[in-house]
Structures are given as C-alpha cells and as structure tokens.
Amino acid sequence: MHNLGFALDGAWRVLLAGLVLGAGLPVLFALGIRSLAWGAGEATVNQSGVSVPGTKRPVGTVIGYALFAIVVLGVLLGLTFIVATGFGYKLDFSGVLPTLVQK
C-alpha cells in the first residue's frame, strides 16, 4: 500500500512541474502581451474618421516587461539545467541564487 502513496506523490510532483513549466510560462507570456496592449491604451476613431490614440497606462507596460523578464529567466534556468547536466554539473537551489556544483 505504501507503493501507491509513493507513486501518487511522484505523480503529483510531475503534474505540478508540468503545469508550472509547461503551461505556466506561456500563460505569463500571454499576460505580458495583454499588459503591454493595456498599457498602450485603446485607440478610438472620432467622428471625422481619424484614429485618436488612447490614454497610456505606464503600469501596464511595466507589468508586461516584468512578466517577460520572468519568462526569460525561466527559459534561461531551464537551458542552464540542460547544459549543466551535460557537463557533469547540477543546479543547487540551497542558497538564494541557484549555483552549479559538481555531481
């Protein structure tokens, strides 16, 4: 019966990692795109047919760039993990910043 508990515990961890890394980063990217669009303001067309730019929202632009930075950091961390494993290193998350240590 303990084997079933171990299997479910492992499956839960794999599911969580898949959701965070597999679906989480694209969701953050999409939210960044949406934030940039919101920050740029919505253009309107006046009665003479001329497009008038909307009010800019700098908060949306800052949030968008922050979300893009998180996505880039996640991708770089994943690439570092793959390359480090190939060179015989592993990522250690025991400190504040991840470090490379010999296996």
N, C-alpha and C positions, 0 to 999 in steps of 0.2 A: 504494500500500500504506500510505502514511502517513495517508491519509484514514480508513482503517479504524481505525487506532490513535487518531486524534483523536476519532472517533465513539464508540469504546468508552470512552475516557477521559471524555468528556462524559456518556455513559450511566451510567457508574459514579458520577459525582458527583450526577447527578439521582436515582439509586436510593438513594444514601446519604442525601441530603437528605430524600427521601420517607419513608425508614424512620425517620429521627430525628424529623422534624416531623410526619409523617402517622401513624405508629404509636407513636412514642416517647412523646409527651406523653400519649396515652390510657393507655398502659401505666403511666407514672408515676402518673397519677391513680388507676388501679385499685390499684396498690401502696399508695398513700396511704390509700385506703379500707380496704384489708386491714390496714394497720398500725394504723389507728385502732380497728378491730374487735379486733385482737390486744391493743392497749393497754388496751381497756376491760375485758378479762377475760371469761371464758366463764361465763355463769350456769348454775347447776345446780339441779335440783329435788330437795329432800330427801324422805324417806320420808313425811312428812305432807302433801306436795303443795305446799309453799311454795318459791317461787323464791329461791335464795340467790345473791347476786352473787359473782362470782369475784374472784380477786386482780387488782388493777390493775397494769399494766405501763407506767410513765411513759415508758419508752424508745420503746415503740410509738407513743405519742401524739406524741412529739417528732419521730420519723421521719416520721409521717404528715403533720404540719404542714410539715415541711421539704420533703417531696415536693410538697405543694400549692403551696408558695412557688415551687418551680422551675417548675411548670406555669403559674402565674400570670405569672411573669417571661417565660416563652417566649411566651405569648399576647400580653403587652404589647409585647414586642420585635417580634413579627410585625405587630401593629397599627401600631406606630411606623414600621416599614418601609413599610407600605402608605400611610399618611398622608404620610410624608416624601416619598415618590416623587411623590405628587400635588401637593405644594407645591414641587417642584423641588429637593429635597434628597436626599442619600443617607446611609446609615449607614456610618460609618467605624469599622472594628474594629482600627485600628493601635495604639491605646493600651490601657489596662487596661479602661476603660469604653467602650462604643460611643458615638460622638458623631455629630451631624448636621453635614454640610458641604454647601456649595453644589455643584451639579453643574457 
